[in-house]
Amino acid sequence: HSSSAENNNNNNNLRLRMQHLQRSVTRVRADNEQLARDKTASERTLLQIQNASDQLHSTHELLQLDFASLQQELSAQKNQYFWLTEDYNELKRKYDKLQV
């Protein structure tokens, strides 16, 4: 049979191990709560990034439309310039004939 001293020693060891486990459980619980907060923050950040990405995509599409529109306008201006130059040259020829 184990003596009372051995029982006390075993009980003390068990109590110390229990306290150690309780501290470990407390620490793990705190770590888990921190991880949960970090996960929530990360998910929020990801949503913000996705929203920003969507906005950039929309802006890019709008810029492409603006660019196409400006290209059409430039093309029309060049066309107009060509015909104004033709008209000017024609008028200049008539003027030069009158000068002779």
Phi and psi in degrees as GROMACS dihedral restraints (atoms count N, CA, C in turn):
[ dihedral_restraints ]
;  ai    aj    ak    al  type     phi  dphi    fc
    3     4     5     6     1   -80.3    20    10
    4     5     6     7     1   144.8    20    10
    6     7     8     9     1   -76.7    20    10
    7     8     9    10     1   167.5    20    10
    9    10    11    12     1   -63.4    20    10
   10    11    12    13     1   -35.0    20    10
   12    13    14    15     1   -64.5    20    10
   13    14    15    16     1   -42.6    20    10
   15    16    17    18     1   -63.5    20    10
   16    17    18    19     1   -42.3    20    10
   18    19    20    21     1   -59.6    20    10
   19    20    21    22     1   -44.5    20    10
   21    22    23    24     1   -60.8    20    10
   22    23    24    25     1   -43.4    20    10
   24    25    26    27     1   -62.3    20    10
   25    26    27    28     1   -45.8    20    10
   27    28    29    30     1   -62.4    20    10
   28    29    30    31     1   -42.9    20    10
   30    31    32    33     1   -62.4    20    10
   31    32    33    34     1   -42.2    20    10
   33    34    35    36     1   -62.8    20    10
   34    35    36    37     1   -42.8    20    10
   36    37    38    39     1   -61.5    20    10
   37    38    39    40     1   -44.3    20    10
   39    40    41    42     1   -62.6    20    10
   40    41    42    43     1   -42.8    20    10
   42    43    44    45     1   -61.3    20    10
   43    44    45    46     1   -43.7    20    10
   45    46    47    48     1   -62.4    20    10
   46    47    48    49     1   -43.1    20    10
   48    49    50    51     1   -64.5    20    10
   49    50    51    52     1   -39.1    20    10
   51    52    53    54     1   -62.1    20    10
   52    53    54    55     1   -46.6    20    10
   54    55    56    57     1   -60.8    20    10
   55    56    57    58     1   -42.4    20    10
   57    58    59    60     1   -61.1    20    10
   58    59    60    61     1   -45.0    20    10
   60    61    62    63     1   -63.2    20    10
   61    62    63    64     1   -40.7    20    10
   63    64    65    66     1   -62.8    20    10
   64    65    66    67     1   -40.8    20    10
   66    67    68    69     1   -63.1    20    10
   67    68    69    70     1   -41.4    20    10
   69    70    71    72     1   -62.0    20    10
   70    71    72    73     1   -44.2    20    10
   72    73    74    75     1   -61.4    20    10
   73    74    75    76     1   -44.3    20    10
   75    76    77    78     1   -60.9    20    10
   76    77    78    79     1   -43.6    20    10
   78    79    80    81     1   -65.0    20    10
   79    80    81    82     1   -44.2    20    10
   81    82    83    84     1   -63.4    20    10
   82    83    84    85     1   -40.4    20    10
   84    85    86    87     1   -62.4    20    10
   85    86    87    88     1   -43.5    20    10
   87    88    89    90     1   -63.5    20    10
   88    89    90    91     1   -41.7    20    10
   90    91    92    93     1   -61.1    20    10
   91    92    93    94     1   -43.4    20    10
   93    94    95    96     1   -62.7    20    10
   94    95    96    97     1   -40.8    20    10
   96    97    98    99     1   -64.6    20    10
   97    98    99   100     1   -40.6    20    10
   99   100   101   102     1   -63.8    20    10
  100   101   102   103     1   -43.1    20    10
  102   103   104   105     1   -61.4    20    10
  103   104   105   106     1   -39.4    20    10
  105   106   107   108     1   -63.5    20    10
  106   107   108   109     1   -42.3    20    10
  108   109   110   111     1   -64.0    20    10
  109   110   111   112     1   -43.2    20    10
  111   112   113   114     1   -61.6    20    10
  112   113   114   115     1   -40.8    20    10
  114   115   116   117     1   -62.7    20    10
  115   116   117   118     1   -44.6    20    10
  117   118   119   120     1   -61.1    20    10
  118   119   120   121     1   -45.2    20    10
  120   121   122   123     1   -62.5    20    10
  121   122   123   124     1   -41.6    20    10
  123   124   125   126     1   -63.3    20    10
  124   125   126   127     1   -41.6    20    10
  126   127   128   129     1   -64.2    20    10
  127   128   129   130     1   -39.6    20    10
  129   130   131   132     1   -63.4    20    10
  130   131   132   133     1   -44.4    20    10
  132   133   134   135     1   -61.3    20    10
  133   134   135   136     1   -42.8    20    10
  135   136   137   138     1   -60.7    20    10
  136   137   138   139     1   -43.2    20    10
  138   139   140   141     1   -60.8    20    10
  139   140   141   142     1   -42.7    20    10
  141   142   143   144     1   -62.2    20    10
  142   143   144   145     1   -41.2    20    10
  144   145   146   147     1   -64.6    20    10
  145   146   147   148     1   -42.3    20    10
  147   148   149   150     1   -63.3    20    10
  148   149   150   151     1   -41.7    20    10
  150   151   152   153     1   -62.9    20    10
  151   152   153   154     1   -44.7    20    10
  153   154   155   156     1   -61.4    20    10
  154   155   156   157     1   -41.0    20    10
  156   157   158   159     1   -62.6    20    10
  157   158   159   160     1   -43.8    20    10
  159   160   161   162     1   -61.0    20    10
  160   161   162   163     1   -42.4    20    10
  162   163   164   165     1   -63.5    20    10
  163   164   165   166     1   -42.2    20    10
  165   166   167   168     1   -61.6    20    10
  166   167   168   169     1   -40.5    20    10
  168   169   170   171     1   -62.3    20    10
  169   170   171   172     1   -45.5    20    10
  171   172   173   174     1   -62.1    20    10
  172   173   174   175     1   -45.6    20    10
  174   175   176   177     1   -60.4    20    10
  175   176   177   178     1   -42.0    20    10
  177   178   179   180     1   -60.8    20    10
  178   179   180   181     1   -44.0    20    10
  180   181   182   183     1   -62.3    20    10
  181   182   183   184     1   -43.0    20    10
  183   184   185   186     1   -62.7    20    10
  184   185   186   187     1   -42.2    20    10
  186   187   188   189     1   -63.5    20    10
  187   188   189   190     1   -37.6    20    10
  189   190   191   192     1   -63.8    20    10
  190   191   192   193     1   -41.2    20    10
  192   193   194   195     1   -64.2    20    10
  193   194   195   196     1   -44.6    20    10
  195   196   197   198     1   -58.7    20    10
  196   197   198   199     1   -43.9    20    10
  198   199   200   201     1   -62.3    20    10
  199   200   201   202     1   -45.1    20    10
  201   202   203   204     1   -61.5    20    10
  202   203   204   205     1   -42.2    20    10
  204   205   206   207     1   -63.2    20    10
  205   206   207   208     1   -43.3    20    10
  207   208   209   210     1   -65.1    20    10
  208   209   210   211     1   -36.7    20    10
  210   211   212   213     1   -63.1    20    10
  211   212   213   214     1   -41.5    20    10
  213   214   215   216     1   -63.2    20    10
  214   215   216   217     1   -43.2    20    10
  216   217   218   219     1   -62.4    20    10
  217   218   219   220     1   -43.4    20    10
  219   220   221   222     1   -61.5    20    10
  220   221   222   223     1   -43.2    20    10
  222   223   224   225     1   -60.6    20    10
  223   224   225   226     1   -43.6    20    10
  225   226   227   228     1   -64.5    20    10
  226   227   228   229     1   -40.9    20    10
  228   229   230   231     1   -63.3    20    10
  229   230   231   232     1   -42.7    20    10
  231   232   233   234     1   -62.1    20    10
  232   233   234   235     1   -40.7    20    10
  234   235   236   237     1   -62.2    20    10
  235   236   237   238     1   -45.7    20    10
  237   238   239   240     1   -62.0    20    10
  238   239   240   241     1   -42.2    20    10
  240   241   242   243     1   -60.3    20    10
  241   242   243   244     1   -42.8    20    10
  243   244   245   246     1   -57.6    20    10
  244   245   246   247     1   -47.5    20    10
  246   247   248   249     1   -71.9    20    10
  247   248   249   250     1   -33.4    20    10
  249   250   251   252     1   -64.8    20    10
  250   251   252   253     1   -39.7    20    10
  252   253   254   255     1   -62.9    20    10
  253   254   255   256     1   -42.8    20    10
  255   256   257   258     1   -59.4    20    10
  256   257   258   259     1   -48.1    20    10
  258   259   260   261     1   -59.6    20    10
  259   260   261   262     1   -44.7    20    10
  261   262   263   264     1   -60.8    20    10
  262   263   264   265     1   -47.2    20    10
  264   265   266   267     1   -61.3    20    10
  265   266   267   268     1   -38.4    20    10
  267   268   269   270     1   -63.8    20    10
  268   269   270   271     1   -47.0    20    10
  270   271   272   273     1   -62.8    20    10
  271   272   273   274     1   -38.9    20    10
  273   274   275   276     1   -63.9    20    10
  274   275   276   277     1   -41.1    20    10
  276   277   278   279     1   -60.7    20    10
  277   278   279   280     1   -44.3    20    10
  279   280   281   282     1   -63.6    20    10
  280   281   282   283     1   -41.6    20    10
  282   283   284   285     1   -63.0    20    10
  283   284   285   286     1   -45.6    20    10
  285   286   287   288     1   -61.4    20    10
  286   287   288   289     1   -37.8    20    10
  288   289   290   291     1   -62.5    20    10
  289   290   291   292     1   -40.1    20    10
  291   292   293   294     1   -67.0    20    10
  292   293   294   295     1   -29.8    20    10
  294   295   296   297     1   -71.7    20    10
  295   296   297   298     1   -28.5    20    10
